[in-house]
Amino acid sequence: MIARLKNEVVKSCGFALTHRGHCELLSKLILQRTDTFVSYNTLRRLWGLAPGGAPQRKTLDALAQFCGYADYANYNLVAPKLAFWQQQAEMHRLLSSRDKEPLFSFLESAEDGLEKMQLLLDTLRHLLLTEDVEATLTFLDKALYKPEDYPYAYQIHFAASLGQLIRGLPHLPNSAILSHPSMVDGVYLRLVDYSSLEGYFGAWSDLLQHSPPSKECAVFLACLKQLRRHLNGAPLSNLASKDLAVLPCPPPLAGRILTVQVLQHPEEDIQVLCNQLVDELNLTLPFDINFFHEPLMLALMVNHRPLTRWLCQNVDMDVNRLEHFQLHDLHAQRLMMAQHHLFEHNLQEAQVSFDQVNPKEFLQPSCYDILYFPYRRIQAHLEGVPNHYPQDVREMTQSLGHSCFSETTWHTWFCDVPIART
């Protein structure tokens, strides 16, 4: 922030500080504007024209006041927002031009960080909405967005934001865009729109089946196909774990591979399957929450009792360490805990866990709809009304389009669990 403040001082005074005379002049200007004296030697040290240490707080306060802020703390609070708003304004100005090269140059020169990610996200959203295929492909060719530069939670935010946009479009974007390696890596592989497996996300998956751009994508598609088959009551393919090996294997993909093994080997101990996976994929223990995401979703989506028990024993959810965009995992885990307690006939603990669930935190649009069935079913069991099949659940399951979710499934979800009495 000090470097950014120095740049703003230069803009305010109108000249660069390259020698002692400049520092003497700036010292006078600061005194005139703020009634605070900052010696020219202090400025020389700050601008690297003389040896010295870190600036004192009163010097930073004076420089911030010179630029129109109350003090340095106020500058730290306000300046980044103003700078980002200015960047957004420039981005929108360049977006309105037919020639997009100045826009791409601007984005390439933007300082790396979350602000740049938001600029890239807003740009790609605009290009998709306006169906500017040529500019979108150029954006992707330049690899302006590099997912590995950002924390995993923000990668999910980027992908989910674009997924929400694509989900609402009247038709899928151009196939060249959807199959572009940058689009697949940055959006498709990190999105997993469970609520649209029979909608746009399923159609996107079918498109990529013809020519996956990477081994990771091919394995992802194989895992997703197994999940779709299971949800639709179709027989599973026989996939050997060695055929799903990707080295090094991203934790989320490793979790998906585990779910495939759980579905294919329902009688096998899950810990044994997990140990085999650790050996074959050379995984690092202990697993992080990204590994557990897919197994957690599967346990809830299909009411998988052994997987639910295994996850409750192995997932240590540290609320304080979860980043903002991973609150979905926290609340999904709480819902799974409620399900586990019901399996164990512990209605009181199930109610405690359920009361902590905020369904609004389920990552939308990717998971909310498909988790609505288990959420409402657990709620009905705790309220003692599982015999009633609600109309809102009926409508939701019809929109999902999976045979796994039906009125019959609703009535057999907890067939051997005592019903709470209100």
Secondary structure, DSSP 4 states (H G I P E B T S, - for coil): -HHHHHHHHHHHHTS---SHHHHHHHHHHHHHHHS----HHHHHHHTTSS---PPPHHHHHHHHHHTT-SSHHHHHHHHHHHHHHHHHHHHHHHHTSS--HHHHHHHHHSPSSHHHHHHHHHHHHHHHHTT-HHHHHHHHHTT---GGGS-HHHHHHHHHHHHHHHHHSSSPPPHHHHT-HHHIIIIIHHH--GGGTTTHHHHHHHHHHTS-SSHHHHHHHHHHHHHHHHHTTPPPP---GGGG--SSPPHHHHHHHHHHHHHH-TTS-HHHHHHHHHHHHTPPSSP-HHHHHHHHHHHHHTT-HHHHHHHHHH----GGG--GGGHHHHHHHHHHHHHHHHHTT-HHHHHHHHHT--GGGS-TTTTHHHHHHHHHHHHHHHHT-TTS--HHHHHHHHHHT-TTSSHHHHHHTTTTSPPP--
